[in-house]
Amino acid sequence: MIADTTFLIDLQREARRTKGGGATKFLEQNSAALFSLSAITVMEFEEGFDNTDLDSARDFLAAFPVIDVDVSIARRAGRVRRQLRLAGQLIGDNDILIAATALDRDDTLLSRNPGHLSRIEGLRVVSY
């Protein structure tokens, strides 16, 4: 399962508050699942931290394997973006790249905001 940025943000906030929420509950209920991240998710997550707190962000991310955007994922993203553009349903490029990572790996994408992702043909999205 590939976790998107919303999941990481929620999980990190819940850990800081030491109060579980939807992300923590999902993780507990799916403890056998293997979670990974797109490199784009790493970029989006780290954007929320200033230089003084970047080490804690990277420590948090270290628990997850990261999938680099390679040519196969980039090509898939190009096809997805074209399809959405022609349908007049374009979404952000970062979301397209994250979704293309899941599609390329034949994996499910975990997101708190599945609405706009449902526009992507063939993408399996799970919400928490």
Secondary structure, DSSP 8 states (H G I E B T S, - for coil): -EE-HHHHHHHHHHHHHT---HHHHHHHHTTTS--BEEHHHHHHHHHTS-TTTHHHHHHHHTTS-EE---HHHHHHHHHHHHHHHHTT----HHHHHHHHHHHHTT-EEE-S--TGGGGSTT-EEE--
